[in-house]
Amino acid sequence: MYKMRESWTDERLDDFREEVNRRFDKVDSEFRDLRSEMNTRFDRIDARFDGLQRTMLQIAGGTVGTLIAGFAAVAATQL
């Protein structure tokens, strides 16, 4: 019967270990790149939400201002 352990020399085990380490380093690098890309995209989404919130506040402020002016005009005509 063939036993794999008997065919692995110290040199082959060292090569295998180096290959495994190289691949894990590659995976780590890819995760870092992915994390960086995700952070960039989330920053852009945050900026868009901030802009949307500013626009909504400006519209709400303008609407409230118009309502107050309208109520003042109605009140002035009733005096």
N, CA, C and O atoms as a Maestro MAE file, in Angstrom:
{
 s_m_m2io_version
 :::
 2.0.0
}

f_m_ct {
 s_m_title
 :::
 protein
 m_atom[316] {
  # First column is atom index #
  i_m_mmod_type
  r_m_x_coord
  r_m_y_coord
  r_m_z_coord
  i_m_residue_number
  s_m_chain_name
  s_m_pdb_residue_name
  s_m_pdb_atom_name
  i_m_atomic_number
  :::
  1 25 0.833 -1.176 0.000 1 A "MET " " N  " 7
  2 3 0.000 0.000 0.000 1 A "MET " " CA " 6
  3 2 0.884 1.247 0.000 1 A "MET " " C  " 6
  4 15 1.927 1.287 0.652 1 A "MET " " O  " 8
  5 25 0.440 2.273 -0.752 2 A "TYR " " N  " 7
  6 3 1.182 3.523 -0.884 2 A "TYR " " CA " 6
  7 2 0.879 4.428 0.303 2 A "TYR " " C  " 6
  8 15 -0.287 4.684 0.603 2 A "TYR " " O  " 8
  9 25 1.898 4.908 0.968 3 A "LYS " " N  " 7
  10 3 1.720 5.866 2.074 3 A "LYS " " CA " 6
  11 2 2.321 7.193 1.650 3 A "LYS " " C  " 6
  12 15 3.507 7.288 1.333 3 A "LYS " " O  " 8
  13 25 1.492 8.199 1.651 4 A "MET " " N  " 7
  14 3 1.929 9.503 1.191 4 A "MET " " CA " 6
  15 2 3.039 10.068 2.067 4 A "MET " " C  " 6
  16 15 3.982 10.666 1.549 4 A "MET " " O  " 8
  17 25 2.953 9.897 3.348 5 A "ARG " " N  " 7
  18 3 3.940 10.477 4.255 5 A "ARG " " CA " 6
  19 2 5.356 9.990 3.952 5 A "ARG " " C  " 6
  20 15 6.322 10.733 4.121 5 A "ARG " " O  " 8
  21 25 5.471 8.788 3.522 6 A "GLU " " N  " 7
  22 3 6.793 8.249 3.230 6 A "GLU " " CA " 6
  23 2 7.404 8.889 1.997 6 A "GLU " " C  " 6
  24 15 8.626 8.889 1.848 6 A "GLU " " O  " 8
  25 25 6.580 9.437 1.106 7 A "SER " " N  " 7
  26 3 7.104 10.039 -0.111 7 A "SER " " CA " 6
  27 2 7.429 11.523 0.059 7 A "SER " " C  " 6
  28 15 7.992 12.130 -0.852 7 A "SER " " O  " 8
  29 25 7.100 12.103 1.167 8 A "TRP " " N  " 7
  30 3 7.354 13.520 1.392 8 A "TRP " " CA " 6
  31 2 8.714 13.679 2.080 8 A "TRP " " C  " 6
  32 15 8.919 13.256 3.217 8 A "TRP " " O  " 8
  33 25 9.615 14.296 1.354 9 A "THR " " N  " 7
  34 3 10.926 14.586 1.941 9 A "THR " " CA " 6
  35 2 10.837 15.917 2.677 9 A "THR " " C  " 6
  36 15 9.864 16.655 2.523 9 A "THR " " O  " 8
  37 25 11.833 16.213 3.458 10 A "ASP " " N  " 7
  38 3 11.872 17.510 4.149 10 A "ASP " " CA " 6
  39 2 11.857 18.658 3.142 10 A "ASP " " C  " 6
  40 15 11.218 19.685 3.368 10 A "ASP " " O  " 8
  41 25 12.545 18.479 2.063 11 A "GLU " " N  " 7
  42 3 12.587 19.517 1.029 11 A "GLU " " CA " 6
  43 2 11.208 19.730 0.415 11 A "GLU " " C  " 6
  44 15 10.790 20.869 0.205 11 A "GLU " " O  " 8
  45 25 10.506 18.649 0.130 12 A "ARG " " N  " 7
  46 3 9.149 18.783 -0.431 12 A "ARG " " CA " 6
  47 2 8.201 19.421 0.575 12 A "ARG " " C  " 6
  48 15 7.352 20.230 0.200 12 A "ARG " " O  " 8
  49 25 8.336 19.067 1.839 13 A "LEU " " N  " 7
  50 3 7.498 19.691 2.868 13 A "LEU " " CA " 6
  51 2 7.795 21.179 2.975 13 A "LEU " " C  " 6
  52 15 6.877 21.985 3.128 13 A "LEU " " O  " 8
  53 25 9.060 21.548 2.896 14 A "ASP " " N  " 7
  54 3 9.428 22.971 2.933 14 A "ASP " " CA " 6
  55 2 8.835 23.704 1.731 14 A "ASP " " C  " 6
  56 15 8.301 24.804 1.872 14 A "ASP " " O  " 8
  57 25 8.931 23.095 0.553 15 A "ASP " " N  " 7
  58 3 8.343 23.705 -0.651 15 A "ASP " " CA " 6
  59 2 6.837 23.859 -0.501 15 A "ASP " " C  " 6
  60 15 6.269 24.889 -0.865 15 A "ASP " " O  " 8
  61 25 6.195 22.827 0.039 16 A "PHE " " N  " 7
  62 3 4.752 22.873 0.245 16 A "PHE " " CA " 6
  63 2 4.381 23.996 1.210 16 A "PHE " " C  " 6
  64 15 3.437 24.748 0.968 16 A "PHE " " O  " 8
  65 25 5.125 24.101 2.294 17 A "ARG " " N  " 7
  66 3 4.869 25.155 3.278 17 A "ARG " " CA " 6
  67 2 5.017 26.535 2.648 17 A "ARG " " C  " 6
  68 15 4.194 27.421 2.878 17 A "ARG " " O  " 8
  69 25 6.069 26.713 1.854 18 A "GLU " " N  " 7
  70 3 6.275 28.003 1.184 18 A "GLU " " CA " 6
  71 2 5.124 28.316 0.224 18 A "GLU " " C  " 6
  72 15 4.676 29.460 0.143 18 A "GLU " " O  " 8
  73 25 4.652 27.316 -0.489 19 A "GLU " " N  " 7
  74 3 3.536 27.520 -1.426 19 A "GLU " " CA " 6
  75 2 2.256 27.882 -0.668 19 A "GLU " " C  " 6
  76 15 1.514 28.774 -1.080 19 A "GLU " " O  " 8
  77 25 2.007 27.191 0.432 20 A "VAL " " N  " 7
  78 3 0.823 27.505 1.247 20 A "VAL " " CA " 6
  79 2 0.925 28.934 1.780 20 A "VAL " " C  " 6
  80 15 -0.052 29.682 1.731 20 A "VAL " " O  " 8
  81 25 2.080 29.313 2.282 21 A "ASN " " N  " 7
  82 3 2.275 30.680 2.788 21 A "ASN " " CA " 6
  83 2 2.088 31.709 1.685 21 A "ASN " " C  " 6
  84 15 1.477 32.753 1.909 21 A "ASN " " O  " 8
  85 25 2.613 31.421 0.484 22 A "ARG " " N  " 7
  86 3 2.459 32.339 -0.642 22 A "ARG " " CA " 6
  87 2 0.986 32.525 -0.982 22 A "ARG " " C  " 6
  88 15 0.539 33.642 -1.244 22 A "ARG " " O  " 8
  89 25 0.243 31.442 -0.977 23 A "ARG " " N  " 7
  90 3 -1.186 31.536 -1.312 23 A "ARG " " CA " 6
  91 2 -1.963 32.291 -0.239 23 A "ARG " " C  " 6
  92 15 -2.854 33.079 -0.557 23 A "ARG " " O  " 8
  93 25 -1.633 32.057 1.020 24 A "PHE " " N  " 7
  94 3 -2.315 32.814 2.076 24 A "PHE " " CA " 6
  95 2 -1.969 34.299 1.993 24 A "PHE " " C  " 6
  96 15 -2.827 35.150 2.226 24 A "PHE " " O  " 8
  97 25 -0.724 34.609 1.663 25 A "ASP " " N  " 7
  98 3 -0.340 36.016 1.479 25 A "ASP " " CA " 6
  99 2 -1.150 36.643 0.354 25 A "ASP " " C  " 6
  100 15 -1.567 37.797 0.452 25 A "ASP " " O  " 8
  101 25 -1.375 35.878 -0.719 26 A "LYS " " N  " 7
  102 3 -2.174 36.378 -1.842 26 A "LYS " " CA " 6
  103 2 -3.620 36.627 -1.402 26 A "LYS " " C  " 6
  104 15 -4.209 37.649 -1.754 26 A "LYS " " O  " 8
  105 25 -4.182 35.705 -0.643 27 A "VAL " " N  " 7
  106 3 -5.561 35.867 -0.149 27 A "VAL " " CA " 6
  107 2 -5.640 37.092 0.760 27 A "VAL " " C  " 6
  108 15 -6.579 37.882 0.662 27 A "VAL " " O  " 8
  109 25 -4.655 37.249 1.643 28 A "ASP " " N  " 7
  110 3 -4.633 38.428 2.521 28 A "ASP " " CA " 6
  111 2 -4.599 39.718 1.709 28 A "ASP " " C  " 6
  112 15 -5.302 40.680 2.021 28 A "ASP " " O  " 8
  113 25 -3.775 39.726 0.667 29 A "SER " " N  " 7
  114 3 -3.666 40.905 -0.191 29 A "SER " " CA " 6
  115 2 -4.995 41.193 -0.892 29 A "SER " " C  " 6
  116 15 -5.419 42.345 -0.985 29 A "SER " " O  " 8
  117 25 -5.637 40.157 -1.376 30 A "GLU " " N  " 7
  118 3 -6.922 40.340 -2.058 30 A "GLU " " CA " 6
  119 2 -7.980 40.862 -1.096 30 A "GLU " " C  " 6
  120 15 -8.797 41.701 -1.476 30 A "GLU " " O  " 8
  121 25 -7.979 40.380 0.143 31 A "PHE " " N  " 7
  122 3 -8.928 40.897 1.128 31 A "PHE " " CA " 6
  123 2 -8.654 42.361 1.448 31 A "PHE " " C  " 6
  124 15 -9.588 43.146 1.612 31 A "PHE " " O  " 8
  125 25 -7.377 42.733 1.538 32 A "ARG " " N  " 7
  126 3 -7.041 44.139 1.787 32 A "ARG " " CA " 6
  127 2 -7.539 45.012 0.641 32 A "ARG " " C  " 6
  128 15 -8.113 46.077 0.865 32 A "ARG " " O  " 8
  129 25 -7.312 44.549 -0.598 33 A "ASP " " N  " 7
  130 3 -7.783 45.304 -1.761 33 A "ASP " " CA " 6
  131 2 -9.300 45.427 -1.764 33 A "ASP " " C  " 6
  132 15 -9.845 46.496 -2.036 33 A "ASP " " O  " 8
  133 25 -9.974 44.329 -1.462 34 A "LEU " " N  " 7
  134 3 -11.436 44.345 -1.432 34 A "LEU " " CA " 6
  135 2 -11.952 45.284 -0.348 34 A "LEU " " C  " 6
  136 15 -12.890 46.047 -0.576 34 A "LEU " " O  " 8
  137 25 -11.341 45.227 0.821 35 A "ARG " " N  " 7
  138 3 -11.748 46.095 1.925 35 A "ARG " " CA " 6
  139 2 -11.549 47.569 1.546 35 A "ARG " " C  " 6
  140 15 -12.394 48.410 1.855 35 A "ARG " " O  " 8
  141 25 -10.452 47.874 0.891 36 A "SER " " N  " 7
  142 3 -10.183 49.242 0.456 36 A "SER " " CA " 6
  143 2 -11.229 49.704 -0.556 36 A "SER " " C  " 6
  144 15 -11.740 50.820 -0.465 36 A "SER " " O  " 8
  145 25 -11.543 48.844 -1.515 37 A "GLU " " N  " 7
  146 3 -12.559 49.188 -2.514 37 A "GLU " " CA " 6
  147 2 -13.925 49.403 -1.862 37 A "GLU " " C  " 6
  148 15 -14.643 50.340 -2.211 37 A "GLU " " O  " 8
  149 25 -14.277 48.538 -0.921 38 A "MET " " N  " 7
  150 3 -15.565 48.677 -0.236 38 A "MET " " CA " 6
  151 2 -15.616 49.981 0.551 38 A "MET " " C  " 6
  152 15 -16.632 50.675 0.529 38 A "MET " " O  " 8
  153 25 -14.540 50.319 1.242 39 A "ASN " " N  " 7
  154 3 -14.513 51.565 1.999 39 A "ASN " " CA " 6
  155 2 -14.663 52.777 1.086 39 A "ASN " " C  " 6
  156 15 -15.353 53.736 1.432 39 A "ASN " " O  " 8
  157 25 -14.017 52.735 -0.079 40 A "THR " " N  " 7
  158 3 -14.149 53.826 -1.046 40 A "THR " " CA " 6
  159 2 -15.599 53.968 -1.493 40 A "THR " " C  " 6
  160 15 -16.131 55.076 -1.559 40 A "THR " " O  " 8
  161 25 -16.226 52.848 -1.797 41 A "ARG " " N  " 7
  162 3 -17.617 52.905 -2.255 41 A "ARG " " CA " 6
  163 2 -18.560 53.362 -1.136 41 A "ARG " " C  " 6
  164 15 -19.485 54.135 -1.384 41 A "ARG " " O  " 8
  165 25 -18.332 52.891 0.082 42 A "PHE " " N  " 7
  166 3 -19.175 53.333 1.192 42 A "PHE " " CA " 6
  167 2 -18.993 54.828 1.446 42 A "PHE " " C  " 6
  168 15 -19.955 55.513 1.794 42 A "PHE " " O  " 8
  169 25 -17.776 55.342 1.280 43 A "ASP " " N  " 7
  170 3 -17.549 56.780 1.442 43 A "ASP " " CA " 6
  171 2 -18.353 57.567 0.408 43 A "ASP " " C  " 6
  172 15 -18.916 58.616 0.723 43 A "ASP " " O  " 8
  173 25 -18.405 57.058 -0.830 44 A "ARG " " N  " 7
  174 3 -19.199 57.736 -1.862 44 A "ARG " " CA " 6
  175 2 -20.687 57.682 -1.539 44 A "ARG " " C  " 6
  176 15 -21.402 58.662 -1.745 44 A "ARG " " O  " 8
  177 25 -21.151 56.558 -1.039 45 A "ILE " " N  " 7
  178 3 -22.571 56.437 -0.660 45 A "ILE " " CA " 6
  179 2 -22.887 57.384 0.491 45 A "ILE " " C  " 6
  180 15 -23.926 58.045 0.485 45 A "ILE " " O  " 8
  181 25 -21.994 57.453 1.479 46 A "ASP " " N  " 7
  182 3 -22.191 58.382 2.598 46 A "ASP " " CA " 6
  183 2 -22.294 59.822 2.094 46 A "ASP " " C  " 6
  184 15 -23.138 60.588 2.560 46 A "ASP " " O  " 8
  185 25 -21.433 60.189 1.142 47 A "ALA " " N  " 7
  186 3 -21.464 61.546 0.597 47 A "ALA " " CA " 6
  187 2 -22.793 61.812 -0.113 47 A "ALA " " C  " 6
  188 15 -23.347 62.906 -0.010 47 A "ALA " " O  " 8
  189 25 -23.296 60.818 -0.825 48 A "ARG " " N  " 7
  190 3 -24.578 61.005 -1.509 48 A "ARG " " CA " 6
  191 2 -25.723 61.164 -0.511 48 A "ARG " " C  " 6
  192 15 -26.608 61.995 -0.710 48 A "ARG " " O  " 8
  193 25 -25.709 60.368 0.567 49 A "PHE " " N  " 7
  194 3 -26.738 60.516 1.596 49 A "PHE " " CA " 6
  195 2 -26.657 61.878 2.267 49 A "PHE " " C  " 6
  196 15 -27.682 62.495 2.556 49 A "PHE " " O  " 8
  197 25 -25.426 62.352 2.516 50 A "ASP " " N  " 7
  198 3 -25.267 63.685 3.113 50 A "ASP " " CA " 6
  199 2 -25.862 64.758 2.208 50 A "ASP " " C  " 6
  200 15 -26.539 65.674 2.676 50 A "ASP " " O  " 8
  201 25 -25.598 64.634 0.895 51 A "GLY " " N  " 7
  202 3 -26.164 65.588 -0.060 51 A "GLY " " CA " 6
  203 2 -27.682 65.517 -0.097 51 A "GLY " " C  " 6
  204 15 -28.356 66.546 -0.152 51 A "GLY " " O  " 8
  205 25 -28.217 64.314 -0.066 52 A "LEU " " N  " 7
  206 3 -29.670 64.143 -0.064 52 A "LEU " " CA " 6
  207 2 -30.290 64.738 1.187 52 A "LEU " " C  " 6
  208 15 -31.339 65.380 1.122 52 A "LEU " " O  " 8
  209 25 -29.642 64.526 2.328 53 A "GLN " " N  " 7
  210 3 -30.157 65.080 3.588 53 A "GLN " " CA " 6
  211 2 -30.145 66.607 3.529 53 A "GLN " " C  " 6
  212 15 -31.100 67.249 3.967 53 A "GLN " " O  " 8
  213 25 -29.063 67.197 2.987 54 A "ARG " " N  " 7
  214 3 -28.986 68.656 2.857 54 A "ARG " " CA " 6
  215 2 -30.121 69.175 1.984 54 A "ARG " " C  " 6
  216 15 -30.769 70.165 2.324 54 A "ARG " " O  " 8
  217 25 -30.359 68.508 0.862 55 A "THR " " N  " 7
  218 3 -31.430 68.920 -0.057 55 A "THR " " CA " 6
  219 2 -32.786 68.832 0.627 55 A "THR " " C  " 6
  220 15 -33.607 69.741 0.503 55 A "THR " " O  " 8
  221 25 -33.023 67.742 1.349 56 A "MET " " N  " 7
  222 3 -34.311 67.584 2.029 56 A "MET " " CA " 6
  223 2 -34.509 68.673 3.081 56 A "MET " " C  " 6
  224 15 -35.612 69.200 3.226 56 A "MET " " O  " 8
  225 25 -33.453 69.013 3.812 57 A "LEU " " N  " 7
  226 3 -33.564 70.080 4.816 57 A "LEU " " CA " 6
  227 2 -33.826 71.430 4.161 57 A "LEU " " C  " 6
  228 15 -34.597 72.234 4.686 57 A "LEU " " O  " 8
  229 25 -33.192 71.685 3.017 58 A "GLN " " N  " 7
  230 3 -33.429 72.948 2.315 58 A "GLN " " CA " 6
  231 2 -34.868 73.035 1.814 58 A "GLN " " C  " 6
  232 15 -35.501 74.086 1.909 58 A "GLN " " O  " 8
  233 25 -35.378 71.934 1.282 59 A "ILE " " N  " 7
  234 3 -36.764 71.915 0.801 59 A "ILE " " CA " 6
  235 2 -37.719 72.090 1.974 59 A "ILE " " C  " 6
  236 15 -38.673 72.863 1.893 59 A "ILE " " O  " 8
  237 25 -37.460 71.371 3.067 60 A "ALA " " N  " 7
  238 3 -38.327 71.487 4.244 60 A "ALA " " CA " 6
  239 2 -38.282 72.904 4.793 60 A "ALA " " C  " 6
  240 15 -39.315 73.458 5.170 60 A "ALA " " O  " 8
  241 25 -37.091 73.495 4.842 61 A "GLY " " N  " 7
  242 3 -36.965 74.869 5.339 61 A "GLY " " CA " 6
  243 2 -37.719 75.846 4.454 61 A "GLY " " C  " 6
  244 15 -38.386 76.756 4.946 61 A "GLY " " O  " 8
  245 25 -37.611 75.653 3.145 62 A "GLY " " N  " 7
  246 3 -38.336 76.532 2.226 62 A "GLY " " CA " 6
  247 2 -39.837 76.362 2.352 62 A "GLY " " C  " 6
  248 15 -40.580 77.341 2.278 62 A "GLY " " O  " 8
  249 25 -40.291 75.138 2.539 63 A "THR " " N  " 7
  250 3 -41.725 74.878 2.689 63 A "THR " " CA " 6
  251 2 -42.251 75.511 3.968 63 A "THR " " C  " 6
  252 15 -43.310 76.138 3.968 63 A "THR " " O  " 8
  253 25 -41.514 75.347 5.053 64 A "VAL " " N  " 7
  254 3 -41.940 75.939 6.335 64 A "VAL " " CA " 6
  255 2 -41.963 77.460 6.213 64 A "VAL " " C  " 6
  256 15 -42.888 78.112 6.699 64 A "VAL " " O  " 8
  257 25 -40.948 78.023 5.567 65 A "GLY " " N  " 7
  258 3 -40.909 79.480 5.378 65 A "GLY " " CA " 6
  259 2 -42.098 79.972 4.572 65 A "GLY " " C  " 6
  260 15 -42.684 81.005 4.893 65 A "GLY " " O  " 8
  261 25 -42.457 79.236 3.524 66 A "THR " " N  " 7
  262 3 -43.607 79.601 2.691 66 A "THR " " CA " 6
  263 2 -44.903 79.506 3.495 66 A "THR " " C  " 6
  264 15 -45.766 80.377 3.383 66 A "THR " " O  " 8
  265 25 -45.046 78.450 4.308 67 A "LEU " " N  " 7
  266 3 -46.245 78.306 5.132 67 A "LEU " " CA " 6
  267 2 -46.366 79.444 6.140 67 A "LEU " " C  " 6
  268 15 -47.454 79.985 6.338 67 A "LEU " " O  " 8
  269 25 -45.278 79.803 6.764 68 A "ILE " " N  " 7
  270 3 -45.303 80.898 7.742 68 A "ILE " " CA " 6
  271 2 -45.687 82.197 7.049 68 A "ILE " " C  " 6
  272 15 -46.495 82.964 7.573 68 A "ILE " " O  " 8
  273 25 -45.117 82.449 5.882 69 A "ALA " " N  " 7
  274 3 -45.454 83.669 5.129 69 A "ALA " " CA " 6
  275 2 -46.929 83.650 4.741 69 A "ALA " " C  " 6
  276 15 -47.606 84.676 4.816 69 A "ALA " " O  " 8
  277 25 -47.424 82.492 4.329 70 A "GLY " " N  " 7
  278 3 -48.841 82.393 3.951 70 A "GLY " " CA " 6
  279 2 -49.749 82.634 5.139 70 A "GLY " " C  " 6
  280 15 -50.736 83.361 5.023 70 A "GLY " " O  " 8
  281 25 -49.431 82.027 6.298 71 A "PHE " " N  " 7
  282 3 -50.228 82.263 7.498 71 A "PHE " " CA " 6
  283 2 -50.183 83.721 7.923 71 A "PHE " " C  " 6
  284 15 -51.187 84.270 8.375 71 A "PHE " " O  " 8
  285 25 -49.021 84.350 7.780 72 A "ALA " " N  " 7
  286 3 -48.888 85.770 8.143 72 A "ALA " " CA " 6
  287 2 -49.740 86.620 7.226 72 A "ALA " " C  " 6
  288 15 -50.377 87.575 7.671 72 A "ALA " " O  " 8
  289 25 -49.756 86.277 5.943 73 A "ALA " " N  " 7
  290 3 -50.566 87.041 4.985 73 A "ALA " " CA " 6
  291 2 -52.033 86.880 5.288 73 A "ALA " " C  " 6
  292 15 -52.786 87.852 5.228 73 A "ALA " " O  " 8
  293 25 -52.461 85.671 5.614 74 A "VAL " " N  " 7
  294 3 -53.872 85.443 5.954 74 A "VAL " " CA " 6
  295 2 -54.220 86.195 7.231 74 A "VAL " " C  " 6
  296 15 -55.273 86.828 7.320 74 A "VAL " " O  " 8
  297 25 -53.343 86.123 8.205 75 A "ALA " " N  " 7
  298 3 -53.591 86.821 9.479 75 A "ALA " " CA " 6
  299 2 -53.666 88.324 9.235 75 A "ALA " " C  " 6
  300 15 -54.503 88.996 9.836 75 A "ALA " " O  " 8
  301 25 -52.813 88.866 8.370 76 A "ALA " " N  " 7
  302 3 -52.805 90.313 8.098 76 A "ALA " " CA " 6
  303 2 -54.103 90.749 7.443 76 A "ALA " " C  " 6
  304 15 -54.590 91.850 7.701 76 A "ALA " " O  " 8
  305 25 -54.674 89.890 6.590 77 A "THR " " N  " 7
  306 3 -55.918 90.270 5.910 77 A "THR " " CA " 6
  307 2 -57.110 90.178 6.858 77 A "THR " " C  " 6
  308 15 -58.158 90.765 6.590 77 A "THR " " O  " 8
  309 25 -56.964 89.459 7.950 78 A "GLN " " N  " 7
  310 3 -58.063 89.298 8.899 78 A "GLN " " CA " 6
  311 2 -58.099 90.397 9.941 78 A "GLN " " C  " 6
  312 15 -59.058 90.499 10.706 78 A "GLN " " O  " 8
  313 25 -57.074 91.214 9.977 79 A "LEU " " N  " 7
  314 3 -57.030 92.286 10.987 79 A "LEU " " CA " 6
  315 2 -57.816 93.464 10.595 79 A "LEU " " C  " 6
  316 15 -57.875 94.442 11.339 79 A "LEU " " O  " 8
  :::
 }
 m_bond[315] {
  # First column is bond index #
  i_m_from
  i_m_to
  i_m_order
  :::
  1 1 2 1
  2 2 3 1
  3 3 4 2
  4 3 5 1
  5 5 6 1
  6 6 7 1
  7 7 8 2
  8 7 9 1
  9 9 10 1
  10 10 11 1
  11 11 12 2
  12 11 13 1
  13 13 14 1
  14 14 15 1
  15 15 16 2
  16 15 17 1
  17 17 18 1
  18 18 19 1
  19 19 20 2
  20 19 21 1
  21 21 22 1
  22 22 23 1
  23 23 24 2
  24 23 25 1
  25 25 26 1
  26 26 27 1
  27 27 28 2
  28 27 29 1
  29 29 30 1
  30 30 31 1
  31 31 32 2
  32 31 33 1
  33 33 34 1
  34 34 35 1
  35 35 36 2
  36 35 37 1
  37 37 38 1
  38 38 39 1
  39 39 40 2
  40 39 41 1
  41 41 42 1
  42 42 43 1
  43 43 44 2
  44 43 45 1
  45 45 46 1
  46 46 47 1
  47 47 48 2
  48 47 49 1
  49 49 50 1
  50 50 51 1
  51 51 52 2
  52 51 53 1
  53 53 54 1
  54 54 55 1
  55 55 56 2
  56 55 57 1
  57 57 58 1
  58 58 59 1
  59 59 60 2
  60 59 61 1
  61 61 62 1
  62 62 63 1
  63 63 64 2
  64 63 65 1
  65 65 66 1
  66 66 67 1
  67 67 68 2
  68 67 69 1
  69 69 70 1
  70 70 71 1
  71 71 72 2
  72 71 73 1
  73 73 74 1
  74 74 75 1
  75 75 76 2
  76 75 77 1
  77 77 78 1
  78 78 79 1
  79 79 80 2
  80 79 81 1
  81 81 82 1
  82 82 83 1
  83 83 84 2
  84 83 85 1
  85 85 86 1
  86 86 87 1
  87 87 88 2
  88 87 89 1
  89 89 90 1
  90 90 91 1
  91 91 92 2
  92 91 93 1
  93 93 94 1
  94 94 95 1
  95 95 96 2
  96 95 97 1
  97 97 98 1
  98 98 99 1
  99 99 100 2
  100 99 101 1
  101 101 102 1
  102 102 103 1
  103 103 104 2
  104 103 105 1
  105 105 106 1
  106 106 107 1
  107 107 108 2
  108 107 109 1
  109 109 110 1
  110 110 111 1
  111 111 112 2
  112 111 113 1
  113 113 114 1
  114 114 115 1
  115 115 116 2
  116 115 117 1
  117 117 118 1
  118 118 119 1
  119 119 120 2
  120 119 121 1
  121 121 122 1
  122 122 123 1
  123 123 124 2
  124 123 125 1
  125 125 126 1
  126 126 127 1
  127 127 128 2
  128 127 129 1
  129 129 130 1
  130 130 131 1
  131 131 132 2
  132 131 133 1
  133 133 134 1
  134 134 135 1
  135 135 136 2
  136 135 137 1
  137 137 138 1
  138 138 139 1
  139 139 140 2
  140 139 141 1
  141 141 142 1
  142 142 143 1
  143 143 144 2
  144 143 145 1
  145 145 146 1
  146 146 147 1
  147 147 148 2
  148 147 149 1
  149 149 150 1
  150 150 151 1
  151 151 152 2
  152 151 153 1
  153 153 154 1
  154 154 155 1
  155 155 156 2
  156 155 157 1
  157 157 158 1
  158 158 159 1
  159 159 160 2
  160 159 161 1
  161 161 162 1
  162 162 163 1
  163 163 164 2
  164 163 165 1
  165 165 166 1
  166 166 167 1
  167 167 168 2
  168 167 169 1
  169 169 170 1
  170 170 171 1
  171 171 172 2
  172 171 173 1
  173 173 174 1
  174 174 175 1
  175 175 176 2
  176 175 177 1
  177 177 178 1
  178 178 179 1
  179 179 180 2
  180 179 181 1
  181 181 182 1
  182 182 183 1
  183 183 184 2
  184 183 185 1
  185 185 186 1
  186 186 187 1
  187 187 188 2
  188 187 189 1
  189 189 190 1
  190 190 191 1
  191 191 192 2
  192 191 193 1
  193 193 194 1
  194 194 195 1
  195 195 196 2
  196 195 197 1
  197 197 198 1
  198 198 199 1
  199 199 200 2
  200 199 201 1
  201 201 202 1
  202 202 203 1
  203 203 204 2
  204 203 205 1
  205 205 206 1
  206 206 207 1
  207 207 208 2
  208 207 209 1
  209 209 210 1
  210 210 211 1
  211 211 212 2
  212 211 213 1
  213 213 214 1
  214 214 215 1
  215 215 216 2
  216 215 217 1
  217 217 218 1
  218 218 219 1
  219 219 220 2
  220 219 221 1
  221 221 222 1
  222 222 223 1
  223 223 224 2
  224 223 225 1
  225 225 226 1
  226 226 227 1
  227 227 228 2
  228 227 229 1
  229 229 230 1
  230 230 231 1
  231 231 232 2
  232 231 233 1
  233 233 234 1
  234 234 235 1
  235 235 236 2
  236 235 237 1
  237 237 238 1
  238 238 239 1
  239 239 240 2
  240 239 241 1
  241 241 242 1
  242 242 243 1
  243 243 244 2
  244 243 245 1
  245 245 246 1
  246 246 247 1
  247 247 248 2
  248 247 249 1
  249 249 250 1
  250 250 251 1
  251 251 252 2
  252 251 253 1
  253 253 254 1
  254 254 255 1
  255 255 256 2
  256 255 257 1
  257 257 258 1
  258 258 259 1
  259 259 260 2
  260 259 261 1
  261 261 262 1
  262 262 263 1
  263 263 264 2
  264 263 265 1
  265 265 266 1
  266 266 267 1
  267 267 268 2
  268 267 269 1
  269 269 270 1
  270 270 271 1
  271 271 272 2
  272 271 273 1
  273 273 274 1
  274 274 275 1
  275 275 276 2
  276 275 277 1
  277 277 278 1
  278 278 279 1
  279 279 280 2
  280 279 281 1
  281 281 282 1
  282 282 283 1
  283 283 284 2
  284 283 285 1
  285 285 286 1
  286 286 287 1
  287 287 288 2
  288 287 289 1
  289 289 290 1
  290 290 291 1
  291 291 292 2
  292 291 293 1
  293 293 294 1
  294 294 295 1
  295 295 296 2
  296 295 297 1
  297 297 298 1
  298 298 299 1
  299 299 300 2
  300 299 301 1
  301 301 302 1
  302 302 303 1
  303 303 304 2
  304 303 305 1
  305 305 306 1
  306 306 307 1
  307 307 308 2
  308 307 309 1
  309 309 310 1
  310 310 311 1
  311 311 312 2
  312 311 313 1
  313 313 314 1
  314 314 315 1
  315 315 316 2
  :::
 }
}
